[in-house]
Amino acid sequence: MADNIILESLSTASFRGVAFKFIAHKETGGRKSITYEYPDEDERFVQDLGKLPRTFDMDCYVNSQGIEYFAETNAFRLALRVKGPGILIHPYEGPVTVFAKPYNLTESIEELGYAVFRVQFQETVADVFPSKKKIFASAIAGELQPFIEGLGQNFGGIL
């Protein structure tokens, strides 16, 4: 009975709006760290680098018949191949922004209408790195500022 309550409370799984069922999942998380060890020393130092974003290894499946099977399988396959991050509705966690890593698809003649996708989703955030153009522009501006100030001094404030 308790298992039915858990099962009923799970979210419907989807990625980029394409629904799928899942067999199992494994979550990896914790903390990032660097371990320092030195020659002729009996101790080590572990530096904490912050939270490790979660990784979800999921065994997902599509199970339908005829044309629906091909449509659902291809829709999920295409969702996994779209560039950039997307929203995973994780059955236990709810919505998570993730990046889909390469997947494995298994289909068998013995189980027609049943496709298993083994997928790794890595939790991610929006692009946090400045663009190359902005970095280049600020580097040039930083280099030119002393030159422009020097010109102003050499030409008696004309600039």
CYANA upper distance limits for C-alpha pairs under 8 A (distance plus 0.5 A):
  1 MET  CA      5 ILE  CA      7.20
  2 ALA  CA      6 ILE  CA      6.97
  3 ASP  CA      7 LEU  CA      6.58
  4 ASN  CA      8 GLU  CA      6.50
  5 ILE  CA      9 SER  CA      6.75
  6 ILE  CA     10 LEU  CA      7.09
 10 LEU  CA     91 PRO  CA      5.59
 10 LEU  CA     92 TYR  CA      6.29
 11 SER  CA     89 ILE  CA      7.70
 11 SER  CA     90 HIS  CA      7.37
 11 SER  CA     91 PRO  CA      4.91
 11 SER  CA     92 TYR  CA      7.07
 11 SER  CA     94 GLY  CA      6.99
 12 THR  CA     19 ALA  CA      7.63
 12 THR  CA     20 PHE  CA      8.26
 12 THR  CA     21 LYS  CA      8.20
 12 THR  CA     89 ILE  CA      7.63
 12 THR  CA     90 HIS  CA      8.20
 12 THR  CA     91 PRO  CA      6.40
 13 ALA  CA     19 ALA  CA      6.23
 13 ALA  CA     20 PHE  CA      6.14
 13 ALA  CA     21 LYS  CA      6.77
 13 ALA  CA     22 PHE  CA      8.00
 13 ALA  CA     88 LEU  CA      7.97
 13 ALA  CA     89 ILE  CA      5.65
 13 ALA  CA     90 HIS  CA      5.96
 13 ALA  CA     91 PRO  CA      5.68
 14 SER  CA     18 VAL  CA      5.56
 14 SER  CA     19 ALA  CA      4.54
 14 SER  CA     20 PHE  CA      6.09
 14 SER  CA     88 LEU  CA      6.34
 14 SER  CA     89 ILE  CA      5.56
 14 SER  CA     90 HIS  CA      7.64
 15 PHE  CA     19 ALA  CA      7.14
 15 PHE  CA     20 PHE  CA      8.45
 15 PHE  CA     76 PHE  CA      8.24
 15 PHE  CA     79 ALA  CA      7.36
 15 PHE  CA     80 LEU  CA      8.33
 15 PHE  CA     86 GLY  CA      7.50
 15 PHE  CA     87 ILE  CA      6.39
 15 PHE  CA     88 LEU  CA      4.97
 15 PHE  CA     89 ILE  CA      6.74
 16 ARG  CA     79 ALA  CA      6.63
 16 ARG  CA     86 GLY  CA      6.23
 16 ARG  CA     87 ILE  CA      6.05
 16 ARG  CA     88 LEU  CA      7.10
 17 GLY  CA     87 ILE  CA      8.38
 18 VAL  CA     75 ALA  CA      7.21
 18 VAL  CA     76 PHE  CA      6.49
 18 VAL  CA     79 ALA  CA      7.60
 19 ALA  CA     76 PHE  CA      8.24
 20 PHE  CA     60 CYS  CA      6.99
 20 PHE  CA     61 TYR  CA      6.66
 20 PHE  CA     62 VAL  CA      6.53
 20 PHE  CA     76 PHE  CA      8.15
 21 LYS  CA     60 CYS  CA      6.08
 21 LYS  CA     61 TYR  CA      5.78
 21 LYS  CA     62 VAL  CA      6.93
 22 PHE  CA     58 MET  CA      7.60
 22 PHE  CA     59 ASP  CA      6.22
 22 PHE  CA     60 CYS  CA      4.57
 22 PHE  CA     61 TYR  CA      6.24
 23 ILE  CA     58 MET  CA      8.24
 23 ILE  CA     59 ASP  CA      5.98
 23 ILE  CA     60 CYS  CA      6.46
 23 ILE  CA     61 TYR  CA      7.73
 24 ALA  CA     58 MET  CA      6.49
 24 ALA  CA     59 ASP  CA      5.89
 24 ALA  CA     60 CYS  CA      7.99
 25 HIS  CA     56 PHE  CA      7.13
 25 HIS  CA     57 ASP  CA      5.99
 25 HIS  CA     58 MET  CA      4.79
 25 HIS  CA     59 ASP  CA      6.71
 26 LYS  CA     56 PHE  CA      6.19
 26 LYS  CA     57 ASP  CA      5.55
 26 LYS  CA     58 MET  CA      6.96
 27 GLU  CA     54 ARG  CA      7.17
 27 GLU  CA     55 THR  CA      6.15
 27 GLU  CA     56 PHE  CA      5.14
 27 GLU  CA     57 ASP  CA      6.91
 28 THR  CA     54 ARG  CA      6.02
 28 THR  CA     55 THR  CA      5.55
 28 THR  CA     56 PHE  CA      7.01
 29 GLY  CA     51 LYS  CA      8.49
 29 GLY  CA     52 LEU  CA      6.08
 29 GLY  CA     53 PRO  CA      6.61
 29 GLY  CA     54 ARG  CA      5.07
 29 GLY  CA     55 THR  CA      7.06
 30 GLY  CA     51 LYS  CA      6.68
 30 GLY  CA     52 LEU  CA      5.79
 30 GLY  CA     53 PRO  CA      8.14
 30 GLY  CA     54 ARG  CA      8.18
 31 ARG  CA     48 ASP  CA      7.59
 31 ARG  CA     49 LEU  CA      7.64
 31 ARG  CA     50 GLY  CA      6.23
 31 ARG  CA     51 LYS  CA      5.03
 31 ARG  CA     52 LEU  CA      5.20
 32 LYS  CA     48 ASP  CA      6.69
 32 LYS  CA     49 LEU  CA      5.55
 32 LYS  CA     50 GLY  CA      6.06
 32 LYS  CA     51 LYS  CA      6.44
 32 LYS  CA     52 LEU  CA      5.66
 33 SER  CA     46 VAL  CA      6.96
 33 SER  CA     47 GLN  CA      5.88
 33 SER  CA     48 ASP  CA      5.14
 33 SER  CA     49 LEU  CA      5.57
 33 SER  CA     50 GLY  CA      7.96
 34 ILE  CA     46 VAL  CA      6.18
 34 ILE  CA     47 GLN  CA      5.72
 34 ILE  CA     48 ASP  CA      7.39
 34 ILE  CA     49 LEU  CA      7.84
 35 THR  CA     44 ARG  CA      7.42
 35 THR  CA     45 PHE  CA      6.35
 35 THR  CA     46 VAL  CA      4.91
 35 THR  CA     47 GLN  CA      6.87
 36 TYR  CA     44 ARG  CA      6.12
 36 TYR  CA     45 PHE  CA      5.60
 36 TYR  CA     46 VAL  CA      6.65
 36 TYR  CA     47 GLN  CA      8.36
 37 GLU  CA     41 GLU  CA      7.92
 37 GLU  CA     43 GLU  CA      7.55
 37 GLU  CA     44 ARG  CA      5.38
 37 GLU  CA     45 PHE  CA      7.30
 38 TYR  CA     44 ARG  CA      7.90
 53 PRO  CA    122 GLN  CA      7.94
 53 PRO  CA    123 GLU  CA      6.15
 53 PRO  CA    124 THR  CA      7.58
 54 ARG  CA    122 GLN  CA      6.79
 54 ARG  CA    123 GLU  CA      5.87
 55 THR  CA    120 GLN  CA      7.44
 55 THR  CA    121 PHE  CA      6.27
 55 THR  CA    122 GLN  CA      4.99
 55 THR  CA    123 GLU  CA      6.51
 56 PHE  CA    120 GLN  CA      6.11
 56 PHE  CA    121 PHE  CA      5.57
 56 PHE  CA    122 GLN  CA      6.86
 56 PHE  CA    123 GLU  CA      8.48
 57 ASP  CA    118 ARG  CA      7.84
 57 ASP  CA    119 VAL  CA      6.35
 57 ASP  CA    120 GLN  CA      4.91
 57 ASP  CA    121 PHE  CA      6.92
 58 MET  CA    117 PHE  CA      8.49
 58 MET  CA    118 ARG  CA      6.34
 58 MET  CA    119 VAL  CA      5.83
 58 MET  CA    120 GLN  CA      6.71
 58 MET  CA    121 PHE  CA      8.31
 59 ASP  CA    116 VAL  CA      7.21
 59 ASP  CA    117 PHE  CA      6.33
 59 ASP  CA    118 ARG  CA      5.12
 59 ASP  CA    119 VAL  CA      7.00
 60 CYS  CA    116 VAL  CA      6.19
 60 CYS  CA    117 PHE  CA      5.55
 60 CYS  CA    118 ARG  CA      6.76
 60 CYS  CA    119 VAL  CA      7.97
 61 TYR  CA    114 TYR  CA      7.45
 61 TYR  CA    115 ALA  CA      5.94
 61 TYR  CA    116 VAL  CA      4.86
 61 TYR  CA    117 PHE  CA      6.33
 62 VAL  CA     69 TYR  CA      7.75
 62 VAL  CA     72 GLU  CA      7.32
 62 VAL  CA     73 THR  CA      6.80
 62 VAL  CA    113 GLY  CA      8.11
 62 VAL  CA    114 TYR  CA      6.23
 62 VAL  CA    115 ALA  CA      5.76
 62 VAL  CA    116 VAL  CA      7.17
 63 ASN  CA     69 TYR  CA      7.26
 63 ASN  CA    113 GLY  CA      5.99
 63 ASN  CA    114 TYR  CA      5.04
 63 ASN  CA    115 ALA  CA      7.13
 64 SER  CA     68 GLU  CA      6.67
 64 SER  CA     69 TYR  CA      5.29
 64 SER  CA    113 GLY  CA      5.70
 64 SER  CA    114 TYR  CA      7.28
 65 GLN  CA     69 TYR  CA      5.58
 65 GLN  CA    112 LEU  CA      8.45
 65 GLN  CA    113 GLY  CA      5.73
 66 GLY  CA     70 PHE  CA      7.58
 66 GLY  CA    113 GLY  CA      7.75
 67 ILE  CA     71 ALA  CA      6.73
 68 GLU  CA     72 GLU  CA      6.45
 69 TYR  CA     73 THR  CA      6.49
 69 TYR  CA    113 GLY  CA      6.24
 69 TYR  CA    114 TYR  CA      8.34
 70 PHE  CA     74 ASN  CA      6.42
 71 ALA  CA     75 ALA  CA      6.50
 72 GLU  CA     76 PHE  CA      6.73
 73 THR  CA     77 ARG  CA      6.61
 73 THR  CA    115 ALA  CA      7.70
 74 ASN  CA     78 LEU  CA      6.48
 75 ALA  CA     79 ALA  CA      6.66
 76 PHE  CA     80 LEU  CA      6.80
 77 ARG  CA     81 ARG  CA      7.02
 78 LEU  CA     82 VAL  CA      6.93
 80 LEU  CA    100 ALA  CA      6.53
 80 LEU  CA    103 TYR  CA      8.24
 81 ARG  CA    100 ALA  CA      8.38
 84 GLY  CA     99 PHE  CA      7.01
 85 PRO  CA     97 THR  CA      7.04
 85 PRO  CA     98 VAL  CA      5.83
 85 PRO  CA     99 PHE  CA      4.95
 85 PRO  CA    100 ALA  CA      7.68
 85 PRO  CA    124 THR  CA      7.78
 86 GLY  CA     97 THR  CA      6.16
 86 GLY  CA     98 VAL  CA      6.09
 86 GLY  CA     99 PHE  CA      6.87
 86 GLY  CA    100 ALA  CA      8.46
 87 ILE  CA     95 PRO  CA      6.75
 87 ILE  CA     96 VAL  CA      6.18
 87 ILE  CA     97 THR  CA      5.17
 87 ILE  CA     98 VAL  CA      6.67
 88 LEU  CA     94 GLY  CA      8.21
 88 LEU  CA     95 PRO  CA      6.10
 88 LEU  CA     96 VAL  CA      5.77
 88 LEU  CA     97 THR  CA      6.69
 88 LEU  CA     98 VAL  CA      6.92
 89 ILE  CA     93 GLU  CA      7.99
 89 ILE  CA     94 GLY  CA      5.48
 89 ILE  CA     95 PRO  CA      4.89
 89 ILE  CA     96 VAL  CA      6.90
 90 HIS  CA     94 GLY  CA      5.26
 90 HIS  CA     95 PRO  CA      6.58
 90 HIS  CA     96 VAL  CA      7.46
 96 VAL  CA    123 GLU  CA      7.38
 97 THR  CA    123 GLU  CA      6.36
 97 THR  CA    124 THR  CA      6.36
 97 THR  CA    125 VAL  CA      7.19
 98 VAL  CA    121 PHE  CA      6.25
 98 VAL  CA    122 GLN  CA      5.66
 98 VAL  CA    123 GLU  CA      4.78
 98 VAL  CA    124 THR  CA      5.65
 98 VAL  CA    125 VAL  CA      8.25
 99 PHE  CA    121 PHE  CA      6.05
 99 PHE  CA    122 GLN  CA      5.68
 99 PHE  CA    123 GLU  CA      6.95
 99 PHE  CA    124 THR  CA      6.98
100 ALA  CA    119 VAL  CA      7.65
100 ALA  CA    120 GLN  CA      6.64
100 ALA  CA    121 PHE  CA      5.15
100 ALA  CA    122 GLN  CA      7.04
101 LYS  CA    119 VAL  CA      7.29
101 LYS  CA    120 GLN  CA      5.91
101 LYS  CA    121 PHE  CA      6.52
101 LYS  CA    122 GLN  CA      7.84
102 PRO  CA    119 VAL  CA      7.33
102 PRO  CA    120 GLN  CA      7.72
103 TYR  CA    117 PHE  CA      7.05
103 TYR  CA    118 ARG  CA      6.12
103 TYR  CA    119 VAL  CA      5.17
103 TYR  CA    120 GLN  CA      7.49
104 ASN  CA    117 PHE  CA      6.04
104 ASN  CA    118 ARG  CA      5.57
104 ASN  CA    119 VAL  CA      7.19
105 LEU  CA    115 ALA  CA      7.34
105 LEU  CA    116 VAL  CA      6.19
105 LEU  CA    117 PHE  CA      5.03
105 LEU  CA    118 ARG  CA      7.00
106 THR  CA    115 ALA  CA      6.29
106 THR  CA    116 VAL  CA      5.67
106 THR  CA    117 PHE  CA      6.97
107 GLU  CA    111 GLU  CA      7.92
107 GLU  CA    112 LEU  CA      8.09
107 GLU  CA    114 TYR  CA      7.11
107 GLU  CA    115 ALA  CA      5.43
107 GLU  CA    116 VAL  CA      7.19
108 SER  CA    112 LEU  CA      6.93
108 SER  CA    114 TYR  CA      8.18
108 SER  CA    115 ALA  CA      8.24
130 PRO  CA    134 LYS  CA      7.11
130 PRO  CA    135 ILE  CA      7.34
131 SER  CA    135 ILE  CA      6.96
132 LYS  CA    136 PHE  CA      6.55
133 LYS  CA    137 ALA  CA      6.50
134 LYS  CA    138 SER  CA      6.62
135 ILE  CA    139 ALA  CA      6.62
136 PHE  CA    140 ILE  CA      6.67
137 ALA  CA    141 ALA  CA      6.61
138 SER  CA    142 GLY  CA      6.50
139 ALA  CA    143 GLU  CA      6.79
140 ILE  CA    144 LEU  CA      6.58
141 ALA  CA    145 GLN  CA      6.57
142 GLY  CA    146 PRO  CA      8.30
143 GLU  CA    147 PHE  CA      7.94
144 LEU  CA    148 ILE  CA      6.63
145 GLN  CA    149 GLU  CA      6.72
146 PRO  CA    150 GLY  CA      6.58
147 PHE  CA    151 LEU  CA      6.76
148 ILE  CA    152 GLY  CA      6.83
149 GLU  CA    153 GLN  CA      6.93
150 GLY  CA    154 ASN  CA      6.65
151 LEU  CA    155 PHE  CA      6.56
151 LEU  CA    159 LEU  CA      7.84
152 GLY  CA    156 GLY  CA      6.69
152 GLY  CA    157 GLY  CA      5.37
152 GLY  CA    158 ILE  CA      6.87
152 GLY  CA    159 LEU  CA      5.77
153 GLN  CA    157 GLY  CA      6.47
155 PHE  CA    159 LEU  CA      7.86
